[in-house]
């Protein structure tokens, strides 16, 4: 995804309210379940989430060449 595309995309209020915030809440709840299940410090799950974010941003190099969002 190009910098121009990143700068142009913004979620609608409806997306924020009905999709994004519920997704954040579910991910937070699942993260707490992992902390409890693994009996690990919260930092471990935070590191897992950072690794996932890094993988998502680097896994789609083709998105650099095409901007279907704008």
MARVEXSE-397739 format. One line per 8 residues: number of its first residue (from 1); their letters; for each residue x, y, z of N, C-alpha, C. Coordinates in steps of 0.2 Angstrom, whole numbers. Each point is the difference from the previous one (the first is absolute). Example, Ala and Ser with C-alpha at 12.3 -4.5 7.8 and 13.67 -1.06 7.14 Angstrom:
2
1) as) 66,-28,39,-4,6,0,4,6,0; -2,5,-4,4,6,1,-4,5,3
END
This chain:
70
1) xxxxxxxx) 4,-6,0,-4,6,0,4,6,0; -1,5,-4,4,6,-1,-1,4,6; 5,5,1,-2,5,5,-6,4,-1; -1,2,-7,-6,4,-2,-6,-4,2; 0,-7,-1,-6,-4,2,-1,0,7; 5,-1,4,0,0,7,-3,6,3; 2,6,-3,-2,7,2,-7,1,-1; -3,-3,-6,-7,1,-2,-5,-4,3
9) xxxxxxxx) 2,-6,2,-5,-4,3,-2,2,7; -6,0,2,-3,1,7,-6,-3,0; -1,-4,6,-6,-3,1,-6,4,1; -6,-2,-2,-6,4,1,-2,-1,7; -4,5,3,-2,-1,7,-4,-7,1; -4,-1,-5,-3,-7,0,5,-6,1; 5,0,-4,5,-5,0,3,0,7; 2,6,3,3,0,6,-5,-3,6
17) xxxxxxxx) -6,2,-1,-5,-2,6,-2,-7,-1; -1,-2,-6,-3,-7,-1,5,-6,-2; 6,2,-2,5,-5,-2,7,1,4; 3,6,0,6,1,3,0,-1,7; -4,4,4,0,-1,7,-2,-7,2; -5,-3,-3,-1,-7,3,6,-4,-2; 4,1,-5,5,-5,-2,6,2,6; 1,6,1,5,2,6,-2,-4,6
25) xxxxxxxx) -6,1,2,-3,-3,6,1,-8,0; -1,-3,-5,0,-7,-1,8,-2,1; 4,4,-4,7,-2,1,3,1,7; -2,5,3,2,2,7,-2,-6,4; -7,-2,0,-2,-6,4,4,-6,-2; 1,-2,-6,4,-6,-2,7,1,3; 3,6,0,7,1,3,0,-2,7; -5,2,4,-1,-1,7,-1,-8,1
33) xxxxxxxx) -4,-3,-4,-1,-7,0,7,-4,-1; 4,3,-5,7,-3,-1,4,0,6; 0,6,3,4,2,6,-2,-5,6; -6,-1,1,-2,-5,5,1,-7,-2; -1,-2,-6,1,-7,-3,8,-2,1; 4,5,-3,7,-1,0,3,1,7; -3,3,4,3,2,7,6,4,-1; 0,5,-5,6,4,-2,-1,7,2
41) xxxxxxxx) 5,4,0,-1,7,1,-3,3,-6; -4,6,1,-3,3,-5,5,2,-6; 6,2,2,5,2,-5,1,-5,-5; -1,-7,2,1,-5,-5,-5,0,-6; -6,1,2,-6,1,-5,1,6,-3; 2,6,3,1,6,-4,5,-1,-5; 6,-4,1,5,-1,-5,-3,-4,-5; -4,-5,1,-4,-4,-5,-4,4,-5
49) xxxxxxxx) -3,5,3,-5,5,-4,5,4,-4; 5,2,2,5,4,-4,3,-4,-5; 2,-6,1,2,-4,-5,-5,-1,-6; -6,-1,2,-6,-1,-5,-1,6,-4; 1,6,3,-1,7,-3,6,0,-5; 6,-2,2,6,1,-5,-1,-5,-6; -3,-6,2,-1,-5,-6,-5,3,-4; -5,3,2,-6,2,-4,3,6,-5
57) xxxxxxxx) 4,4,3,2,6,-4,6,-2,-5; 3,-6,1,5,-2,-5,-2,-6,-4; -5,-3,1,-2,-6,-4,-4,2,-6; -1,6,-1,-4,2,-7,4,5,-4; 6,-2,-2,4,5,-4,-4,2,-7; -5,-4,-2,-3,2,-6,-5,6,1; -2,1,6,-4,6,2,4,6,-1; 6,0,0,4,6,-1,-1,3,-8
65) xxxxxx) -1,-5,-4,-1,2,-7,-7,2,-2; -5,-2,4,-7,1,-2,-4,3,6; -4,5,-2,-4,3,6,-7,-1,-2; -3,-5,2,-7,-1,-1,-5,4,5; 3,3,5,-4,3,5,-1,7,-2; 3,3,-4,-1,7,-2,-1,2,-7
END
